[in-house]
Amino acid sequence: MAEAREGVRLQKVLAAAGVGSRRACEELIAAGRVEVDGRTVRTQGVRVDPATAVIKVDGMRVTTAEAGLAYLALNKPPGVVSTMTDPEGRPSLADYVEGRKERLFHVGRLDVDTEGLILLTNDGELAHRLAHPSYGVQKTYLAEVHGTVARDVGRQLRAGVELDDGLVKVDSFRVLDRVGRRIMVEVVLHEGRKHVVRRLLKEVGHPVQRLIRTHFGPVALGDLRPGKMRPLTSAEVAQLYQAVDL
Protein backbone atom coordinates (compact mmCIF):
# COMPACT_ATOMS: atom_id res chain seq x y z
CA MET A 1 0.00 0.00 0.00
CA ALA A 2 2.89 2.34 0.74
CA GLU A 3 4.17 1.94 -2.83
CA ALA A 4 0.71 2.79 -4.23
CA ARG A 5 0.58 6.00 -2.13
CA GLU A 6 4.14 7.11 -2.86
CA GLY A 7 4.34 5.99 -6.46
CA VAL A 8 6.17 3.15 -8.16
CA ARG A 9 9.87 3.03 -8.94
CA LEU A 10 10.45 4.22 -12.50
CA GLN A 11 12.51 1.21 -13.54
CA LYS A 12 9.73 -1.10 -12.33
CA VAL A 13 7.13 0.83 -14.34
CA LEU A 14 9.30 0.66 -17.45
CA ALA A 15 9.92 -3.06 -17.05
CA ALA A 16 6.19 -3.73 -16.52
CA ALA A 17 5.46 -1.78 -19.71
CA GLY A 18 7.69 -4.15 -21.67
CA VAL A 19 10.59 -1.77 -22.26
CA GLY A 20 13.10 -4.32 -21.01
CA SER A 21 14.39 -6.06 -17.91
CA ARG A 22 14.59 -3.95 -14.76
CA ARG A 23 18.39 -3.87 -15.11
CA ALA A 24 18.11 -2.71 -18.73
CA CYS A 25 15.65 -0.01 -17.68
CA GLU A 26 18.08 1.18 -15.00
CA GLU A 27 20.74 1.51 -17.71
CA LEU A 28 18.33 3.56 -19.87
CA ILE A 29 17.71 5.89 -16.93
CA ALA A 30 21.44 6.24 -16.20
CA ALA A 31 22.07 7.09 -19.86
CA GLY A 32 19.57 9.95 -19.73
CA ARG A 33 17.22 8.33 -22.23
CA VAL A 34 14.11 8.48 -20.04
CA GLU A 35 11.81 11.47 -19.54
CA VAL A 36 9.02 11.88 -17.01
CA ASP A 37 6.58 14.73 -17.55
CA GLY A 38 9.03 16.50 -19.85
CA ARG A 39 12.11 16.19 -17.59
CA THR A 40 15.04 13.84 -18.14
CA VAL A 41 15.53 11.46 -15.21
CA ARG A 42 18.98 10.06 -14.46
CA THR A 43 18.52 9.14 -10.81
CA GLN A 44 17.65 5.56 -9.88
CA GLY A 45 14.71 4.95 -7.57
CA VAL A 46 12.59 7.91 -8.67
CA ARG A 47 8.93 7.12 -8.00
CA VAL A 48 6.14 7.99 -10.41
CA ASP A 49 2.39 7.56 -10.63
CA PRO A 50 1.98 5.19 -13.62
CA ALA A 51 -1.65 6.25 -14.05
CA THR A 52 -0.82 9.92 -14.71
CA ALA A 53 2.89 10.31 -15.54
CA VAL A 54 3.90 10.92 -19.17
CA ILE A 55 6.93 8.69 -19.61
CA LYS A 56 9.10 8.64 -22.73
CA VAL A 57 12.11 6.56 -23.76
CA ASP A 58 14.23 8.03 -26.56
CA GLY A 59 11.36 10.46 -27.21
CA MET A 60 8.77 7.69 -27.64
CA ARG A 61 5.93 7.60 -25.15
CA VAL A 62 5.50 4.50 -22.99
CA THR A 63 2.03 3.40 -21.90
CA THR A 64 1.42 1.54 -18.66
CA ALA A 65 -1.21 -1.00 -17.71
CA GLU A 66 -1.85 0.97 -14.52
CA ALA A 67 -3.26 3.83 -16.61
CA GLY A 68 -6.22 1.60 -17.49
CA LEU A 69 -5.95 2.41 -21.19
CA ALA A 70 -6.82 -0.08 -23.92
CA TYR A 71 -5.59 -0.01 -27.52
CA LEU A 72 -7.09 -2.57 -29.91
CA ALA A 73 -7.00 -3.40 -33.61
CA LEU A 74 -10.07 -5.02 -35.20
CA ASN A 75 -10.41 -6.49 -38.67
CA LYS A 76 -13.93 -5.25 -39.42
CA PRO A 77 -15.85 -7.56 -41.73
CA PRO A 78 -18.09 -6.13 -44.46
CA GLY A 79 -21.67 -5.56 -43.32
CA VAL A 80 -20.63 -4.29 -39.87
CA VAL A 81 -21.55 -0.70 -38.95
CA SER A 82 -18.71 1.42 -37.51
CA THR A 83 -20.69 2.55 -34.47
CA MET A 84 -21.19 1.24 -30.96
CA THR A 85 -24.96 1.08 -31.44
CA ASP A 86 -27.22 0.77 -34.47
CA PRO A 87 -30.93 1.66 -34.31
CA GLU A 88 -31.62 -0.70 -37.23
CA GLY A 89 -30.17 -3.65 -35.37
CA ARG A 90 -27.35 -4.30 -37.83
CA PRO A 91 -24.07 -5.85 -36.64
CA SER A 92 -21.90 -3.14 -35.06
CA LEU A 93 -18.54 -2.71 -33.36
CA ALA A 94 -20.26 -3.25 -30.02
CA ASP A 95 -20.65 -6.93 -30.92
CA TYR A 96 -16.86 -7.33 -30.83
CA VAL A 97 -16.20 -5.57 -27.51
CA GLU A 98 -19.12 -6.99 -25.56
CA GLY A 99 -18.07 -7.83 -22.03
CA ARG A 100 -15.09 -5.47 -21.91
CA LYS A 101 -15.12 -3.11 -18.94
CA GLU A 102 -13.65 -0.10 -20.80
CA ARG A 103 -15.78 2.44 -22.62
CA LEU A 104 -14.13 2.25 -26.03
CA PHE A 105 -14.12 4.76 -28.88
CA HIS A 106 -13.65 3.84 -32.52
CA VAL A 107 -11.00 5.91 -34.27
CA GLY A 108 -12.69 7.20 -37.41
CA ARG A 109 -15.03 4.99 -39.40
CA LEU A 110 -15.20 2.51 -42.22
CA ASP A 111 -18.38 2.44 -44.27
CA VAL A 112 -20.54 -0.63 -43.90
CA ASP A 113 -19.23 -2.33 -47.06
CA THR A 114 -15.56 -1.55 -46.39
CA GLU A 115 -13.55 -4.06 -44.39
CA GLY A 116 -10.24 -4.05 -42.65
CA LEU A 117 -8.39 -2.24 -39.90
CA ILE A 118 -10.21 -0.09 -37.38
CA LEU A 119 -8.71 1.04 -34.06
CA LEU A 120 -10.56 1.02 -30.74
CA THR A 121 -9.37 2.76 -27.57
CA ASN A 122 -10.50 4.53 -24.43
CA ASP A 123 -7.68 7.06 -24.82
CA GLY A 124 -9.88 9.99 -25.86
CA GLU A 125 -7.12 12.47 -26.67
CA LEU A 126 -5.27 10.00 -28.87
CA ALA A 127 -8.49 8.99 -30.64
CA HIS A 128 -9.35 12.64 -31.32
CA ARG A 129 -5.95 13.46 -32.75
CA LEU A 130 -5.73 10.33 -34.90
CA ALA A 131 -9.10 11.16 -36.47
CA HIS A 132 -8.31 14.85 -37.03
CA PRO A 133 -7.03 15.60 -40.55
CA SER A 134 -4.63 18.30 -39.31
CA TYR A 135 -2.29 15.61 -37.96
CA GLY A 136 -2.05 13.95 -41.37
CA VAL A 137 -2.03 10.34 -40.19
CA GLN A 138 -1.95 8.19 -43.30
CA LYS A 139 -4.35 5.35 -44.01
CA THR A 140 -3.63 2.68 -46.62
CA TYR A 141 -6.35 0.93 -48.61
CA LEU A 142 -6.36 -2.02 -50.96
CA ALA A 143 -9.06 -1.67 -53.61
CA GLU A 144 -10.30 -4.07 -56.25
CA VAL A 145 -11.33 -2.36 -59.48
CA HIS A 146 -12.12 -3.66 -62.94
CA GLY A 147 -10.99 -2.60 -66.38
CA THR A 148 -7.70 -1.07 -67.46
CA VAL A 149 -6.01 1.51 -65.23
CA ALA A 150 -4.45 4.18 -67.42
CA ARG A 151 -0.85 5.16 -66.75
CA ASP A 152 -1.81 8.70 -65.75
CA VAL A 153 -4.39 7.75 -63.08
CA GLY A 154 -1.81 7.87 -60.29
CA ARG A 155 -0.59 11.29 -61.41
CA GLN A 156 -4.17 12.52 -61.59
CA LEU A 157 -4.95 11.29 -58.07
CA ARG A 158 -1.78 12.78 -56.62
CA ALA A 159 -2.46 16.13 -58.32
CA GLY A 160 -5.98 16.18 -56.89
CA VAL A 161 -9.50 15.28 -57.92
CA GLU A 162 -12.40 17.67 -57.46
CA LEU A 163 -15.27 16.01 -55.58
CA ASP A 164 -18.58 17.56 -54.59
CA ASP A 165 -17.09 18.58 -51.21
CA GLY A 166 -13.77 19.87 -52.50
CA LEU A 167 -10.39 18.86 -53.88
CA VAL A 168 -8.84 15.62 -52.62
CA LYS A 169 -5.26 14.46 -53.20
CA VAL A 170 -3.85 11.03 -52.44
CA ASP A 171 -0.38 10.62 -50.95
CA SER A 172 0.41 7.66 -53.19
CA PHE A 173 -1.22 5.28 -55.66
CA ARG A 174 0.06 2.12 -57.29
CA VAL A 175 -1.20 -0.92 -59.15
CA LEU A 176 -0.34 -4.08 -57.22
CA ASP A 177 -1.77 -6.93 -59.27
CA ARG A 178 -3.70 -7.73 -62.45
CA VAL A 179 -5.67 -10.92 -63.09
CA GLY A 180 -7.71 -10.53 -66.26
CA ARG A 181 -9.96 -7.52 -65.78
CA ARG A 182 -9.56 -7.68 -61.99
CA ILE A 183 -7.00 -5.15 -60.74
CA MET A 184 -5.80 -4.55 -57.19
CA VAL A 185 -4.59 -1.04 -56.41
CA GLU A 186 -3.17 0.56 -53.27
CA VAL A 187 -4.28 4.03 -52.20
CA VAL A 188 -2.60 5.97 -49.38
CA LEU A 189 -4.10 9.22 -48.10
CA HIS A 190 -4.68 11.14 -44.89
CA GLU A 191 -8.16 12.38 -45.75
CA GLY A 192 -11.04 11.21 -43.59
CA ARG A 193 -14.05 12.30 -45.61
CA LYS A 194 -16.98 9.95 -45.98
CA HIS A 195 -16.53 7.29 -48.68
CA VAL A 196 -13.52 9.26 -49.96
CA VAL A 197 -11.62 6.33 -51.54
CA ARG A 198 -14.72 4.99 -53.28
CA ARG A 199 -15.65 8.46 -54.56
CA LEU A 200 -12.11 9.18 -55.78
CA LEU A 201 -11.76 5.98 -57.75
CA LYS A 202 -15.24 6.28 -59.22
CA GLU A 203 -14.43 9.82 -60.34
CA VAL A 204 -11.39 8.58 -62.30
CA GLY A 205 -13.44 5.81 -63.91
CA HIS A 206 -12.76 2.87 -61.61
CA PRO A 207 -15.68 2.08 -59.27
CA VAL A 208 -14.55 0.00 -56.31
CA GLN A 209 -15.66 -3.64 -56.15
CA ARG A 210 -14.01 -4.38 -52.80
CA LEU A 211 -12.19 -2.12 -50.34
CA ILE A 212 -9.94 -3.07 -47.42
CA ARG A 213 -8.05 -0.76 -45.07
CA THR A 214 -4.68 -2.39 -44.43
CA HIS A 215 -2.86 0.29 -42.37
CA PHE A 216 -3.74 3.09 -39.99
CA GLY A 217 -0.55 5.09 -39.51
CA PRO A 218 2.11 2.67 -38.19
CA VAL A 219 -0.42 -0.07 -37.36
CA ALA A 220 -0.79 -2.84 -39.95
CA LEU A 221 -3.69 -5.26 -40.38
CA GLY A 222 -1.22 -8.05 -41.08
CA ASP A 223 -2.69 -11.55 -40.85
CA LEU A 224 -5.48 -10.60 -38.42
CA ARG A 225 -8.53 -12.58 -39.54
CA PRO A 226 -11.90 -10.90 -40.27
CA GLY A 227 -13.89 -10.41 -37.08
CA LYS A 228 -10.81 -10.89 -34.87
CA MET A 229 -9.23 -8.33 -32.56
CA ARG A 230 -5.80 -7.95 -30.98
CA PRO A 231 -4.19 -5.53 -28.53
CA LEU A 232 -1.68 -3.13 -30.03
CA THR A 233 1.94 -3.64 -29.03
CA SER A 234 3.63 -1.05 -26.84
CA ALA A 235 5.75 -0.06 -29.84
CA GLU A 236 2.65 0.52 -31.99
CA VAL A 237 1.06 2.67 -29.29
CA ALA A 238 4.27 4.68 -28.92
CA GLN A 239 4.38 5.24 -32.69
CA LEU A 240 0.75 6.41 -32.71
CA TYR A 241 1.54 8.90 -29.94
CA GLN A 242 4.54 10.13 -31.91
CA ALA A 243 2.44 10.51 -35.07
CA VAL A 244 0.12 12.99 -33.32
CA ASP A 245 2.71 14.76 -31.15
CA LEU A 246 1.60 13.35 -27.80
C-alpha positions in Angstrom: 0.0 0.0 0.0 2.9 2.3 0.7 4.2 1.9 -2.8 0.7 2.8 -4.2 0.6 6.0 -2.1 4.1 7.1 -2.9 4.3 6.0 -6.5 6.2 3.2 -8.2 9.9 3.0 -8.9 10.4 4.2 -12.5 12.5 1.2 -13.5 9.7 -1.1 -12.3 7.1 0.8 -14.3 9.3 0.7 -17.5 9.9 -3.1 -17.0 6.2 -3.7 -16.5 5.5 -1.8 -19.7 7.7 -4.1 -21.7 10.6 -1.8 -22.3 13.1 -4.3 -21.0 14.4 -6.1 -17.9 14.6 -3.9 -14.8 18.4 -3.9 -15.1 18.1 -2.7 -18.7 15.7 0.0 -17.7 18.1 1.2 -15.0 20.7 1.5 -17.7 18.3 3.6 -19.9 17.7 5.9 -16.9 21.4 6.2 -16.2 22.1 7.1 -19.9 19.6 10.0 -19.7 17.2 8.3 -22.2 14.1 8.5 -20.0 11.8 11.5 -19.5 9.0 11.9 -17.0 6.6 14.7 -17.6 9.0 16.5 -19.8 12.1 16.2 -17.6 15.0 13.8 -18.1 15.5 11.5 -15.2 19.0 10.1 -14.5 18.5 9.1 -10.8 17.6 5.6 -9.9 14.7 4.9 -7.6 12.6 7.9 -8.7 8.9 7.1 -8.0 6.1 8.0 -10.4 2.4 7.6 -10.6 2.0 5.2 -13.6 -1.7 6.3 -14.1 -0.8 9.9 -14.7 2.9 10.3 -15.5 3.9 10.9 -19.2 6.9 8.7 -19.6 9.1 8.6 -22.7 12.1 6.6 -23.8 14.2 8.0 -26.6 11.4 10.5 -27.2 8.8 7.7 -27.6 5.9 7.6 -25.2 5.5 4.5 -23.0 2.0 3.4 -21.9 1.4 1.5 -18.7 -1.2 -1.0 -17.7 -1.8 1.0 -14.5 -3.3 3.8 -16.6 -6.2 1.6 -17.5 -6.0 2.4 -21.2 -6.8 -0.1 -23.9 -5.6 0.0 -27.5 -7.1 -2.6 -29.9 -7.0 -3.4 -33.6 -10.1 -5.0 -35.2 -10.4 -6.5 -38.7 -13.9 -5.2 -39.4 -15.8 -7.6 -41.7 -18.1 -6.1 -44.5 -21.7 -5.6 -43.3 -20.6 -4.3 -39.9 -21.6 -0.7 -38.9 -18.7 1.4 -37.5 -20.7 2.5 -34.5 -21.2 1.2 -31.0 -25.0 1.1 -31.4 -27.2 0.8 -34.5 -30.9 1.7 -34.3 -31.6 -0.7 -37.2 -30.2 -3.6 -35.4 -27.4 -4.3 -37.8 -24.1 -5.9 -36.6 -21.9 -3.1 -35.1 -18.5 -2.7 -33.4 -20.3 -3.2 -30.0 -20.6 -6.9 -30.9 -16.9 -7.3 -30.8 -16.2 -5.6 -27.5 -19.1 -7.0 -25.6 -18.1 -7.8 -22.0 -15.1 -5.5 -21.9 -15.1 -3.1 -18.9 -13.6 -0.1 -20.8 -15.8 2.4 -22.6 -14.1 2.2 -26.0 -14.1 4.8 -28.9 -13.7 3.8 -32.5 -11.0 5.9 -34.3 -12.7 7.2 -37.4 -15.0 5.0 -39.4 -15.2 2.5 -42.2 -18.4 2.4 -44.3 -20.5 -0.6 -43.9 -19.2 -2.3 -47.1 -15.6 -1.5 -46.4 -13.6 -4.1 -44.4 -10.2 -4.0 -42.6 -8.4 -2.2 -39.9 -10.2 -0.1 -37.4 -8.7 1.0 -34.1 -10.6 1.0 -30.7 -9.4 2.8 -27.6 -10.5 4.5 -24.4 -7.7 7.1 -24.8 -9.9 10.0 -25.9 -7.1 12.5 -26.7 -5.3 10.0 -28.9 -8.5 9.0 -30.6 -9.4 12.6 -31.3 -6.0 13.5 -32.8 -5.7 10.3 -34.9 -9.1 11.2 -36.5 -8.3 14.8 -37.0 -7.0 15.6 -40.5 -4.6 18.3 -39.3 -2.3 15.6 -38.0 -2.0 14.0 -41.4 -2.0 10.3 -40.2 -1.9 8.2 -43.3 -4.3 5.3 -44.0 -3.6 2.7 -46.6 -6.4 0.9 -48.6 -6.4 -2.0 -51.0 -9.1 -1.7 -53.6 -10.3 -4.1 -56.3 -11.3 -2.4 -59.5 -12.1 -3.7 -62.9 -11.0 -2.6 -66.4 -7.7 -1.1 -67.5 -6.0 1.5 -65.2 -4.4 4.2 -67.4 -0.8 5.2 -66.7 -1.8 8.7 -65.7 -4.4 7.7 -63.1 -1.8 7.9 -60.3 -0.6 11.3 -61.4 -4.2 12.5 -61.6 -5.0 11.3 -58.1 -1.8 12.8 -56.6 -2.5 16.1 -58.3 -6.0 16.2 -56.9 -9.5 15.3 -57.9 -12.4 17.7 -57.5 -15.3 16.0 -55.6 -18.6 17.6 -54.6 -17.1 18.6 -51.2 -13.8 19.9 -52.5 -10.4 18.9 -53.9 -8.8 15.6 -52.6 -5.3 14.5 -53.2 -3.8 11.0 -52.4 -0.4 10.6 -51.0 0.4 7.7 -53.2 -1.2 5.3 -55.7 0.1 2.1 -57.3 -1.2 -0.9 -59.1 -0.3 -4.1 -57.2 -1.8 -6.9 -59.3 -3.7 -7.7 -62.4 -5.7 -10.9 -63.1 -7.7 -10.5 -66.3 -10.0 -7.5 -65.8 -9.6 -7.7 -62.0 -7.0 -5.2 -60.7 -5.8 -4.6 -57.2 -4.6 -1.0 -56.4 -3.2 0.6 -53.3 -4.3 4.0 -52.2 -2.6 6.0 -49.4 -4.1 9.2 -48.1 -4.7 11.1 -44.9 -8.2 12.4 -45.7 -11.0 11.2 -43.6 -14.1 12.3 -45.6 -17.0 10.0 -46.0 -16.5 7.3 -48.7 -13.5 9.3 -50.0 -11.6 6.3 -51.5 -14.7 5.0 -53.3 -15.6 8.5 -54.6 -12.1 9.2 -55.8 -11.8 6.0 -57.7 -15.2 6.3 -59.2 -14.4 9.8 -60.3 -11.4 8.6 -62.3 -13.4 5.8 -63.9 -12.8 2.9 -61.6 -15.7 2.1 -59.3 -14.6 0.0 -56.3 -15.7 -3.6 -56.2 -14.0 -4.4 -52.8 -12.2 -2.1 -50.3 -9.9 -3.1 -47.4 -8.1 -0.8 -45.1 -4.7 -2.4 -44.4 -2.9 0.3 -42.4 -3.7 3.1 -40.0 -0.5 5.1 -39.5 2.1 2.7 -38.2 -0.4 -0.1 -37.4 -0.8 -2.8 -40.0 -3.7 -5.3 -40.4 -1.2 -8.0 -41.1 -2.7 -11.6 -40.8 -5.5 -10.6 -38.4 -8.5 -12.6 -39.5 -11.9 -10.9 -40.3 -13.9 -10.4 -37.1 -10.8 -10.9 -34.9 -9.2 -8.3 -32.6 -5.8 -8.0 -31.0 -4.2 -5.5 -28.5 -1.7 -3.1 -30.0 1.9 -3.6 -29.0 3.6 -1.1 -26.8 5.8 -0.1 -29.8 2.6 0.5 -32.0 1.1 2.7 -29.3 4.3 4.7 -28.9 4.4 5.2 -32.7 0.8 6.4 -32.7 1.5 8.9 -29.9 4.5 10.1 -31.9 2.4 10.5 -35.1 0.1 13.0 -33.3 2.7 14.8 -31.2 1.6 13.3 -27.8 
